[in-house]
Amino acid sequence: MFIYSLISCNFAGAESRIYAGHRALIFAQTKTMLDLAEKYVLEPMQVSSLRIDGSVPVSERFVNVQKFNADPTIDVMLLTTAVGGLGLNLTAADTVIFLEHDWNPQKDIQAMDRAHRLGQRKAVNVYRILVKGTLEESIMSLQRFKLDVAATVVNADNISMNCLLYTSPSPRDQR
């Protein structure tokens, strides 16, 4: 129900496009979750959408990206994180919604970056759908932990790869 509320705030049907003016990327880990969002939220609200997931042939993916970026009447692009995470430029969107999250925070960050690209003229809002006491809450907690560890390990003092690589002492150093 929260998903419906969130999307309806941004895309309350075709008649509100002028009011809302928002276009979204909706990410999920699985095609099944995208199916549910499409069938039970987007279609009943008559929200126009395109889709890129593992079932979409590679040759059609770039065409869908071009259509989404060029056609302001398409409100939503549904994507699986695995397929939509790398190499796509979707700057027509100013809203990113995560229905599911990845154990690896970098995958979600890469997915967010689809809207944060050169050519983006709007502020991009990111929404993460979480339900208290579920696996998704645990995944987000683990993501925060992993990002904190990465920030601690890679900081201003050791940002160079040379600092991160272990080199054994040379025989000269052991004398």
N, C-alpha and C positions, 0 to 999 in steps of 0.2 A: 504494500500500500504506500510505503514511503517513496518507493521508486515512482509510482504513479503521481504522487504529490509533487515531487521534485521536477519531474518532466513536465507536468501540467503547469507548473509555475513558469517554466521557460517556453513551452510550446503548447499552448492551449488550443491547438487546432489551426487550420489554415487562416481563419479570419483574424487571428491575433498576430500574425507574422510582423505586421507593421509596428504593433505595440512592443512585442518582445524583441524582435530583431536579433535573436540569438540563434546560433547554429551549434550543434553539439557533436562530439565524438563520444560514443558510449562503448567502453571497453569491458570485456569479460574474458575469463580464462577459457570458457567452454562455449561451443556453438549452441548447446542446449540452453544456457542462460540467455544468449542473444535471441534464440527462438521464443523464449518466454516473454522477454521484453517487447519483442516485435508483435507477437500475437495478442498479448493481454494489455499492453500499454499503448504502443504506437499506433497500431491499426485501429483500435476503437476510438482513439482521439484524432484519427485521420492525419497523423503526422507523417510527412513524406520522408523516406529514408532510402539509403543505399547500404550495401553490406560488403565487407571484406572479411572472409574467414577461410579456413582450410578447404572448404568446398568450392570456393570461387577460383576458377582457373587463373593462373598467373597472368595470362594474356589479358584478362578482363580487369585485373586489379588496378592497373594504371589508368584504364579508361574510367573506372568508377571514381578514382581520385580526381581526375580531370573534370568529370561531371559535377562532383560535389563542390569543387573549388569555383567552377564557372557558373553554376545554376543556383541562385539564391532561393529558389523555391524548394530546394531539398534541405530539410531542416536537420536531419540526423544522419550520421555515418556510424553504423554498427561495426565493431571490429573485435576480433580476438586479439589478445595482447601479443601472442606469438606471431601472428601475421602482420598486425598493424604497428608493431613496436619499432621497426627499423626502416629507414630510408624513405618514408612517405612524408610529403609536404602537404599538410591539411590546414593551411592558415585561414581558410574560410570559417573555421570553427573558432568560437570564443569561449566555449564551455567544454570541459572534459569531465565525464562521469564514469567512475569505476564501479561496476556492479560486483566484481570479484577482484581479489588481489593476489599477487604472486608472492611466493616465499622470498624471491630475490627482489629486493627493492629497486635494483637497477632496471629491471624489465618494466616496472610501472613508470619509472622516471623516463625511460626511453619512449614509452607510449605517450606520456604527457608532452614530450618534446615535439610530437607531431603537430601540435597547434602552436608551439613556441618556436617558430622558424623565422628565417629572414622573410620579410614581406608581411609579417603579422602587424596589423595596425590597431588592434583592439587589445584591451586587457583580457587575459585568459583566466577564467575561474575554474577551479578543479574541485569536484565533489567526490567524496568516497563514501559509498553506501556501506554502513556497518550496523550490525545488530548486536546488542550487548549480550555477552555470554556465549557467543558462537565462535566457530573456527576462524571466521574473518577477523574477529577482534584479536585473537591470538596471532594471526598472521601479521596484522598491523603492528602489534607489540614487537614481534620478532624483526619486522622491517626497521622499526625505530632503533632497536638494539644494533642491528647490522650497520645502519648508517652512522650511529654513534661510534662504533668500533672503527669503521673506515675513516671517520673524521679524526679520531685519535691517532690512528696509525699513519695516515697521510695528512700532514699539516705543513705549515709554512717552513718548519725547520728541516723537513725531510721530503719535500715535494719532488725532488729530483729522483729519477729511477735509480741513479747510482747510489743514493743513500739507502734504498730499499733492498738492494742486492747484497747478499752475503758473499764476501770473498774470503777465502782462507788466507791466512798469513803466508807470505812468501818465505822461502828458506832464509833469505837475507834478514827478514824481520824477526826471525826466531833466534838469531844469534845474540 
